[in-house]
Amino acid sequence: MKRYSRVFLMMFLLLFSISIFAKATITVSVWSWNVDRYKKLIAEFNKYYPDIEVKLVVNEPEVNSFLTARASAKQVLPDVIAESWEPLSYPVSQGWVYPLDEFFKDDPYIKYVPNSVRNAFKYNGKTYALGERLHFECIVLNLDLLKKLNLQVPKYEEWTVDLFKNYARRATTREYSGINQLWEFDTFMAAVLSDHTTFWSFDPEKWEFDLVKGGWIPAIKLQKELKSIPGLVSDYMINQEARNKGELDDYQKKFGKDADAFRESKVLMGFEATYDWSWLRTVPWNFDYYPLPYDQKIGQKFPVHVNYTFVTSTTKYPKEAFLFARFLTYDPRGVVARLKLFESEGEEKGRLIDWFIPATMHPDVINYFEKMKIPNGIKYMLKNLDKTVRVDMWKVVPGWVEVIWDIIFPVNEKIRAGATQPEAVAAETQEKANKVIKESWTIFQKKLAEAEKKFPQIRKQIEGK
């Protein structure tokens, strides 16, 4: 009898030891072009969390359709979606996303994430995703041409609308132009020229458009003012109809028949974003990124896009999945490791081939970012991340695409063509837009309520309670 007791005890201890030292295995979906990079990041993660095994899954062709296909086929969802820039409202409404707020208690790193990023993906006060990387809408300033025009290099904090307009005018000569293009300049400036609205003059606090009192009208007026100065916007001199007839348009007459004025250093500024780095880094002149110009009465506001990471509601290991999501997004150890991975891909002509803007202001991240071979203006904006304003509202606002393209955009086109004035159509357009937004929000809220109701049941089944 004692012999059987000893055998039983040994088996129990063996099983107990296996349960203690067994690794939690989580799956992380990534884009195909990022697999090798993530393998290296996982190795860094395991230096701190050796008991968490991370396996990769490729989420082609895009995140939301990938999740839909998995759910329809009754396949297990990955534990972590590493990178997405698609509407988060969709997977949230399907009940596929795990709210993360329970993990923030006593978190030493969360306080370094600014509110504009930390609150970017909240519904009903719950955090459904973490900011993974940022992109700024910017002005690219040609430093070589600036010197040639005998203009001083402006300080970032003094880059006002008045100074911006002054430089654009002074750079517009028979040989040069002030800026390359202004496509959607007014829509982004609507987030800068107001103390309460963002992209397309949306008020995220009231969850409605404010075309009447927000930044929409001031931004349109600024754009029209710039466009009214002959030759200031280089690309607006292009006339494809004339070219099709074999005639030279104003752009060709000024810059040359086969000219690329911006690349050839004949345009002082470019309205571009940090996601344009892959081609901007190839221009043969010195440049810097500047924030969009600000109104002194309002103060600096940096329009920012926030890509995100989230944990799925069906994960067997929510804590472990969160730890990897945190390592990827705002844990300074993981963020610095990621920056080093990008940096290791090399440089060309003194510029890094690739890099990303972190979603945290942790001192370790700021200090490392400061040493990287990237434009100083981006470093300035990261150090002032608390001044950012979200502009990628399609990621969180249900019905956004329909409202913009079916209601507001056609009106904007009439204004740009001079067929009407913004003051004459603002109230009516705002009313139509908000009607659709409220209807879409009502539908979403019902789906969200159902998802929130099912969440505890899903967790009980997964956790075996």
N, C-alpha and C positions, 0 to 999 in steps of 0.2 A: 504493500500500500504506500509506504514511504517512497519507494522507487518511482511509482506513478506520480506522486506529488512533486518529486524533484523534476521529473520530465515536464510536467505541466508548468511548473514554475519557470524552467528554462525557456520553454516555448513562449510563455507570457512575456518574459524579459526581452527575448529576441524580437517579438512583435512590437513591444513597447519602444525598444531602441530604434527599430526601423521607422516607426511613426515619428519619433523625435527628429531623426536626421534625414528623413525623406524630403526631397526638394519639392517646393511648389512650382508647378510648370504653368507658365502663362504664354499666350500667343499674342503677337503684335502684328497688325497689318501695316505694311509700308508700300510705297510706290516701287516699281521694279527697278528704277534707276538708283534707288537708295539702299538696296539690299546690302551691298558691300560696306557702305558707310555704317549701317545699323549693326552689322556683325561686329565691327570694331567698337561701337558704342556699348553693345551688350557686354563685351569683354571688360570695359571700364566699369559698367554697372555691377558686374559680378565681383569686382574688387571690394565693393562695399556690401553687397548682398549676395554672398556665394551660395546661399540656400534657395535662391530663386532662379529657376531655369527659364530662359526666354527663347521662344521659337518664333520664327518669322513667317508671315503669310503675305502674299502679294495681293493687293486690293484693286487690280485693274477691272474695268476700265476707269471707274471713278468710285468714290467711297459709297455714296448713297445707293447707286444701282448695285454695287457689290454686296452691300448689306441686304438689300431687297432680295437679290437672287439667293443668298444664303438662307434667309428667313423663309422664302417660298419653298425652298428645297428641304426645309426642316434640318438644315445643317447648323452646327454650333457656330456662334459668332466669335470672332477673335476677342480676347479680353481687353485689348487696347487698340484704338484706332490712332495711329501715331501722328498723321498729318491730314488735315482736311481744310478746304476753303469753300465747301459747298454749304447750302442752307442746313444749319443744325436743327432748325425747327422740325424738319422731316423725321430724322431718327428719334428725336425727343417725343414727337407725337405718336410714334409707333411703340414707345415704351422700351426702346433699345439702349437707353443711356442711363448710367448710374450716377445719381447726385453725389457730389464729392465733399460736401460741407463737414461731414462727420470726421474727416481726416485732417481738417485744418486746426483743430484744437491742439494747442501747444506746438504747432508747427513752427520751427525757427526761421523758415525761409519765406513764408507767405506774406509777411509784412513788407517785403521788398518789392512786391508786385503792385504797381499803382492801380488805383481804383478803376481807371479807364480800361485796364486790361482785366483786372480781377472780376469786375462786374459785367464784362462783355457778354457772357453767355449764361445769364441768369433768367429763370422763369419762376414765378411765384416765390421769389427769394431763394431759390435753390441753384447751386452752381453745377451746370451740366458739362462744362468743358473748361480746359485750361489753355491760356494763350501759349502757342508753341513757337511762333516767330512773328515778327512784325515787318511791315513795309510802309514807308512814308511816301506821301505825295510831295514832290519837291520842285524847287527851281535849281537847275544845273547851271552854274555860273562859269563861263569861260575865263579863267584867270589870265591867260595869255592875251586875249583880246581886251580884257579890262585894262591891262597895263598899256597896251598899244593905244587905247583911247584916252589914256591919261586919267583914268578913273580909279579912285582908291578902293582897296579891298574892304567891303563893308563888314562890320561886326555883326554876328548872328543876331544878337539881341537888339540891334538897331535896324534890322531889315523890315522896315515898315512899308505899307502900301505906297506912301508918297515917295520914298527912296527908290522903291522898285520901279515906279512909273518914270521917275526922273532918269534912272539908268537906261530904261527901255527907250525913252525918247532920245537921249544923248547918243545912244549907240546906233540910232537909225539915220544912216547917211546914204549917199549914192552907192557906197561900197558895202555897207553892213546893214543888218537888221537887229532889232532889239530882242526878239524872241522867236522861236521856231514855229510854235503852234499853240492854240488855246482850246483844243477840243476838250470839252467838259471842265474847263477851267472854272466856269461859273458855278457848276454843281459842287465842286470841291470847296471853292471859296465861300459857298453858303455855310460851310461848317466853321469858317474862320471869321467871317464878318458878322458874327452873332454871338451873344453870350449864352444862348440856349438851344440853338439848332445845330444839326450835323448835315451830312450829305443830302442834297436836294431839299434842304431846309426842313428836315424831319426833327421833331422835338422828342427825344427818347424818354423824357420824364413823363410827358403827357401821352406818348405813343400816338402821335398824330403829326401831320404836316402843318407848318406855320409859314405859308408863303407870303402872308400879309406883313407880319412883324418880324419874321426871322431873317436869315441871311440871303434869301433868294433874290430879292429885288436889288440890294446893294451889290451883290456879286454880278448880276446881269449888267448893271450899269457900269461896273468896272470893266467888264469884258468888252462892252460896246465902246467905251472910251478908248481902250487900247486898239481895237479894230478900226476905229475911225481915223487913226493916224496913218497916212499912206506909207507903205513899206515897212511898218513896224513889225508886223507878223509875217515872217518870210513865206511860210507855206500857203498863206492866203493869196499870194500872188500867182500861184499855180493855176493854170486854166487848161484843163485837159481837152476841152472842146477845141481850143486854138491849136493845141499840139496835134490833135487828130487831123487837123486840116493842113499840117505841115508848117504852121506859123509859130513864131517864138512868142511865148507869153511873157508877162512882166518879170516873173522869176528868172527866166532864162536870159532876158535882156539885162537884168541886173547882175546875175551871178555867173552866167555862162550857160551854153546850150546843154551840156551834160553835167552840170554842177550839182553837188550835194552841199549846200551852203553851210549847214550845221557842222558836218564833218570837216569841211574845209576851213573852219574857224572864221566864218563870215557872219555868224550870229552870236550875239553876246550871251543869251540865256536859252535854256531849254525847259519846257514844262514837261518833266519826266518824273519817274518814280524809282525807288530803289530796286524794284523788280526788273528794271531795264538795265541793270548792271552788266549783263552778259554782252551787250553790244556797246554800252557806254564806255566800258573800260578799254575799248579798242580805239577810241578817238585819239588823234595824234597831238593833242594839246592838254595843258594842265587845267583841271577843273575842280570844283567843290560843289557839294550838295548844300543848298540852303533851304530853310523851311519856307512854306508859302508865306508871302508877306502879310503882315498883320496890321490891324487898326489899333492905334495907340489907346483909344478909349476902351477897347476890349482886352487887349493883351495878346501875347503869343498863344497860338493854338496850332498844334501839329496834326494834320489829318493822317490817320493811321489805319492800316488794314491789319487785322489780327487773324492769322491762321491758328488752328486749334487742334488739341488732342483730347480724346475722351475715353472713358472706361465704359464697357458695355454692361448692361444690367444683368446679363446672364453669366458673368464671370464667377468661377468657383472660388477665386482668390481675390476678392476686392481690394484688400489692403496691399497685397503684393503688386496687383495691377496698378494701383494708385502710386506706389513707390516708383515704378518704372515711368509712369506718366509724369510724375513730379521730377524725376531725374532728367527727363527729356526737356521739360519746360521751364522750371524755375529753381530747381536744386542747383546751387552754384557749382557743385562738383561736376554735375552732368553737363551743365551749360558750357563751362570752360572746356570740358572734354570735347564737346561738339565743336566749339570754336577752333580747337586745335586740329580736329579732323579736317575741317574746311581749309584751315591754314596749310595743312600738310599737302594739299593738292597743288601748291605752288603759286607762282606769280609770273606775270608778264609785264615787262617795262615798269617794274616797281609797283605794280598793282596786283592785289590778290585776285586769283582767277574766280574764286567764289567765297562767299561769307554769308552770314545771316545776322539779323538784328534780334537780340534776345528780348524776352518779355519780362525781364526782371531788372531792378536797379540795385541788386546786391553788390556791395563794394568789391568783392572778388571778381565779379563779372565786369563791372565798370573798369576796374584796373587792367584786366587782361584786354578788354576791347580797346582801351586807349592805346595799346602798343601795336595794334594790328595795322597793316598797310592798306588802310581804306580812307576815304575822304574824312577830314576833320569835322565837317558839318554833321555827319551821321553820328559821330562820337558825341557831339554837342547835344543832339536830339535825344540820344539814349540817356545822357546825364540829366535831361529835363523831361523824362518820360511822363511825369505827372502832368505835363501840359498837353498831352495828346487828346485828340477827339476822334472817336470812331467814325469811319466813313463807309465801312463795308456792311451796311445795314441789311443787305439781302440775306446775310447769313443767319439773322435772328428774327427778322420781321416777316411774318406770314403775309403773303399777298403783295410783297414788295415789287417783284418783277412786273406783275400785271399793272399795278398803279403807275409805275414809272413809264413803261413803254406804251401803255394804252391811254393814259390820261395826261401826265405832266410833260413827257417828252414831246408829243405833238405840239403842245402849246409853246414850249421852249423854242421849237423850230420856227414857229410863226413869229415869235419875238426876235429871234436871230435874223430872220429874213426882213424884219422891219414892218411886218403886216399888222402888228399890234404892240401895245405897250404893256409891261408887266403889271403896272398898277391897275390897268383896266381888266385884267383877267385873273388876278391873284386870288380874290375871294371865291369866285365861282370854281376855279380849278382846285383850290384847297378843299372846298366842300365836297366835290366829287371824289377827290383822292381819299379823304378821310372816311367817307361812306364805305368805300371798298376795304380800306384798312380795318375798320371796325368790324365789318362783316367777316373778314378773313380771321381776325383775332378771336371772334366769337366761336367760329368753327374750330380753331386751334385749341382754344381753352377747353372745349368739350373733350377733345381727344387727349389733351394733357391731363385733365381730371381723371379720365379713364385709365391712363397710363400710371398715374400716381396711385390710383386705387389698387391696381394690379401688382404694383411693385413689391409690397410686403409679401404677397402670396408667392410671387416668383422667387423671392429670396428664401422663403421657408422651404420651398421645394428643393432648391439648390443646396441649401445648407442642411437639409434632412431633418428639419425640426417639425 
